[in-house]
Amino acid sequence: MSKAAVFLINGFEELEAVTIIDVLRRGGVTVDLVSLEPGLETLSKHKIIINAEMTLSSFVPENYDILIIPGGTIAYLDNSDFMSMIASRAKDNQRLAAICAAPVILGRLGILKGLKAVCFPGLENELTGAITPQEPVKVVTDGLVTTSKGPATALPFALEILSILDGQETSTRVARDMLV
């Protein structure tokens, strides 16, 4: 069974996080929520409290097939331990995903250099070295990195990740069951 970690920090976009968690769990993926706050409680962009299963200090990245960063904020950039872990993950050729403003994190770390990537409109110049498609694209997977534009693209983003982790058949089944 595949395992995914979703990182939460105060100000995260709840639609993106919850959609990803829901879709992946419907597909049978084990999803753990990791708080970058001192405790397990995180406060979303629109003031919804979500409790994580663990904090970053107890997180073991090697136990996961993919690390997923919801957007809504770039406050993730202020957590040096998180940034080091993401950089190390990329260096070790491990799968990463980011949506909305979160691809900026990957851009600042140089992870997107030479890769196709998308983000929340207007932040493209923060995707250092990325190739940003000119045509309207909601989700892009290039190599081991999947990026997406924002809240309205959270469902196709989650289904893309599910397809990568557990196959197109599982993703298609979950989409059909959700009336997508």
C-alpha positions as CSV (number, residue, x, y, z in Angstrom):
1,M,0.0,0.0,0.0
2,S,1.3,3.5,-0.9
3,K,2.0,6.1,1.7
4,A,1.7,9.8,1.4
5,A,2.4,12.7,3.8
6,V,0.6,16.0,3.6
7,F,2.2,18.9,5.3
8,L,0.2,21.5,7.2
9,I,1.3,24.9,8.5
10,N,-0.9,27.7,9.8
11,G,-2.5,29.5,6.8
12,F,-2.6,26.4,4.5
13,E,-5.4,26.2,1.9
14,E,-7.9,23.7,3.4
15,L,-9.7,22.9,0.2
16,E,-6.4,21.7,-1.3
17,A,-5.3,19.7,1.7
18,V,-8.7,18.0,2.5
19,T,-9.3,17.2,-1.2
20,I,-5.9,15.5,-1.5
21,I,-6.4,13.6,1.8
22,D,-9.9,12.5,0.8
23,V,-9.1,11.3,-2.7
24,L,-6.0,9.4,-1.7
25,R,-7.7,7.7,1.2
26,R,-10.6,6.7,-1.0
27,G,-8.0,5.1,-3.3
28,G,-6.5,3.1,-0.4
29,V,-3.4,5.3,0.1
30,T,-2.3,5.7,3.7
31,V,-2.1,9.4,4.3
32,D,-0.5,11.0,7.3
33,L,-0.8,14.7,8.2
34,V,2.4,16.3,9.4
35,S,2.2,19.6,11.3
36,L,4.9,22.2,10.9
37,E,3.6,24.0,13.9
38,P,4.9,23.3,17.5
39,G,1.9,21.0,18.2
40,L,-0.5,18.9,16.2
41,E,-3.2,21.6,15.7
42,T,-3.0,23.7,12.5
43,L,-5.2,26.6,11.5
44,S,-6.2,26.8,7.9
45,K,-6.4,30.0,5.7
46,H,-10.1,30.2,6.5
47,K,-9.8,29.5,10.2
48,I,-10.6,25.7,10.2
49,I,-8.6,23.7,12.7
50,I,-7.2,20.5,11.5
51,N,-5.2,18.1,13.7
52,A,-2.2,16.3,12.3
53,E,-1.0,12.9,13.3
54,M,2.6,14.0,13.9
55,T,4.9,16.9,13.9
56,L,7.9,17.3,11.7
57,S,10.3,16.3,14.5
58,S,8.8,12.8,14.5
59,F,8.4,12.5,10.7
60,V,10.5,9.9,8.8
61,P,10.4,10.9,5.1
62,E,11.9,7.6,4.0
63,N,8.7,5.8,5.0
64,Y,6.6,7.7,2.3
65,D,6.2,7.4,-1.4
66,I,5.3,11.0,-1.9
67,L,5.5,14.3,0.1
68,I,2.6,16.7,-0.7
69,I,2.6,20.4,0.1
70,P,-0.8,22.3,0.0
71,G,-0.7,26.0,-0.9
72,G,-2.5,29.0,0.5
73,T,0.7,30.3,2.0
74,I,4.5,30.2,1.5
75,A,5.1,30.3,5.3
76,Y,6.7,26.8,4.7
77,L,9.8,28.8,3.5
78,D,10.4,30.0,7.1
79,N,10.8,26.4,8.4
80,S,14.5,25.6,7.8
81,D,14.1,21.9,8.9
82,F,11.3,21.4,6.4
83,M,13.2,23.1,3.6
84,S,16.2,21.0,4.3
85,M,14.1,17.8,4.2
86,I,12.4,18.8,0.9
87,A,15.8,19.6,-0.6
88,S,17.2,16.3,0.5
89,R,14.1,14.4,-0.8
90,A,14.7,15.9,-4.2
91,K,18.4,15.2,-4.1
92,D,17.5,11.5,-3.4
93,N,15.2,11.4,-6.4
94,Q,12.0,11.0,-4.4
95,R,8.5,12.0,-5.4
96,L,7.2,15.5,-4.4
97,A,3.9,17.3,-5.1
98,A,2.9,20.9,-4.5
99,I,-0.2,23.0,-5.4
100,C,-1.1,26.7,-5.6
101,A,1.6,28.8,-3.9
102,A,3.6,25.7,-2.7
103,P,5.5,25.1,-6.0
104,V,7.3,28.4,-5.0
105,I,9.0,26.3,-2.3
106,L,10.3,23.9,-4.9
107,G,11.3,26.7,-7.1
108,R,13.3,28.5,-4.4
109,L,15.1,25.2,-3.7
110,G,16.1,24.8,-7.4
111,I,14.1,21.6,-7.6
112,L,12.1,22.8,-10.7
113,K,15.1,23.7,-12.8
114,G,14.4,22.3,-16.3
115,L,11.0,20.8,-15.3
116,K,7.6,21.8,-16.5
117,A,5.6,23.2,-13.5
118,V,2.6,25.3,-12.8
119,C,1.5,27.3,-9.7
120,F,-1.1,29.9,-8.7
121,P,-1.3,32.5,-11.5
122,G,1.1,35.4,-11.0
123,L,3.7,33.4,-9.1
124,E,5.3,31.8,-12.1
125,N,8.4,34.0,-11.8
126,E,9.1,32.3,-8.4
127,L,9.5,28.9,-10.1
128,T,13.2,29.3,-10.6
129,G,14.4,27.5,-13.7
130,A,11.0,25.9,-14.4
131,I,9.4,25.7,-17.8
132,T,5.9,27.1,-17.3
133,P,3.4,25.9,-20.0
134,Q,1.7,28.7,-21.9
135,E,-1.5,26.8,-22.6
136,P,-4.1,26.4,-19.8
137,V,-2.9,23.4,-17.8
138,K,-4.3,22.5,-14.4
139,V,-1.8,19.8,-13.3
140,V,1.7,18.9,-14.5
141,T,3.9,15.9,-13.7
142,D,7.4,16.1,-14.9
143,G,9.7,13.4,-13.7
144,L,9.2,13.0,-9.9
145,V,7.5,16.3,-9.4
146,T,3.7,17.1,-9.7
147,T,2.5,20.7,-9.5
148,S,-1.0,22.3,-9.8
149,K,-2.5,25.7,-9.9
150,G,-4.8,26.1,-6.9
151,P,-8.0,25.3,-5.1
152,A,-10.1,24.6,-8.2
153,T,-7.5,22.2,-9.5
154,A,-7.2,20.2,-6.2
155,L,-9.4,17.4,-7.4
156,P,-7.5,16.7,-10.7
157,F,-4.2,17.2,-8.8
158,A,-5.3,14.5,-6.2
159,L,-6.5,12.1,-8.9
160,E,-3.1,12.6,-10.7
161,I,-1.2,11.7,-7.6
162,L,-3.5,8.7,-7.0
163,S,-2.8,7.5,-10.6
164,I,0.9,7.8,-10.0
165,L,0.8,6.0,-6.7
166,D,-1.7,3.2,-7.4
167,G,-2.4,3.3,-11.1
168,Q,-4.8,4.8,-13.6
169,E,-7.5,2.1,-12.9
170,T,-7.7,3.1,-9.2
171,S,-7.8,6.8,-10.0
172,T,-10.5,6.3,-12.6
173,R,-12.5,4.2,-10.1
174,V,-12.3,6.9,-7.5
175,A,-13.2,9.6,-10.0
176,R,-16.2,7.6,-11.2
177,D,-17.3,7.0,-7.6
178,M,-17.1,10.7,-6.9
179,L,-19.0,11.6,-10.1
180,V,-16.1,13.3,-11.7
